[in-house]
């Protein structure tokens, strides 16, 4: 019942408010201004897949997903029809897995860094070998700018549900629980040593950030929120909030928790209820910027 009410709230809020506050506060532009966009439900995950909190590519037609915290530590291999093809048990705890990333060699990273109460001192990311499926490293880290556990509500910016791999680092995007939410970008070098990381940028966003992915061919990256999809085209080759940024209302996706680029023009979104959505965006003939 609560999920249904939340889904309805997200849908109505996105439908009524759209991206107006993001445009006003952070200079986002409407994606449909420059792109032809469609958002289509394409399937539903097998009921044996408990949740879909993160996504990563397995092959051109299959992908991995994983459950949220408190569930069994396992990956699910599935496809765009939502069929369960394989269940893969992992020898690591699932305290609060929130997202998954992948490097250029196909190795996987699982983020055990959910931090709803902003109280955790044990944030970590597990790396897994694509070749063997074995855990090869544990990347422990903490936020240099967090000195209170938890901080007051107005500074609760340290939940974390979104990251991707780029430029030999993991780019982390925080989820804010403050009344005026922001997301902060941290960059974690892929190294086994425990690290203290500092924010490189921050940005005001209307929706708390729940997932992220990047298209390595174009450097376009996406941040997913409840009812909104944010797209960024940096004006340099590094991951940054500078440059062109777009907002797309996606209220029908409800409590969306994972996003994955299937191609430069298509993204896959999954939500808490196991529904699969395909977002297709193509530049309009008059749009000068290409993906």
C-alpha angles and dihedrals in degrees: 000000000000091000090051092050092047091049090051091049092050092048094049095043092051092044095049101036102027111175098320096117092047090051091048097045104034109016096252116167127216108263092215089063091073103017140052103233135191128180112196133175106230105174150320131258121252110269090241088068097085098197141344109223099151140017136209133168120257100172134340090280104028137056143185126243134174140200129253127256120309093032128105114289098250144120125228122215110210143150139226090279089059095243118155105236100169141356115215119196116210127205094229131090122256102219093155115334109188112165145001132223136188134208128217091271092055096252113149132231122198117200113219092180108109105146108175095160095040088235106110122119094177106067112160146164123212120213120209129195114241091211098053105015088229125136107254103177146002117221110204120191146158136201113259092208096052110092100154127063098226109007120206115287092258090062101038095126099132106090109112131202106143138068145133139188121257136149095002091305140089112243110214124198117195127222113227123214094186122114088249100043125207134175121224124206118221126177118214117193112225099251135127095235120099108254140198109215131199126211113258096191142356133204135190112239131174096220125054109245116249105169144004142196139170134214103225093200095060104018087233110144134192134212117195125211137167104292095351139080115200120201125193130195105187119213090229136039093262124086107262143142090237119102129035117352128183137191127207123187109227101171094150090067090069117191094007115187109170139042133184133179109234091179136341088278103036134062130185119219127189127189139202092270092056097252119149121218129187117209114198121189127180126178114251114240090252095050112105097195117081127202 
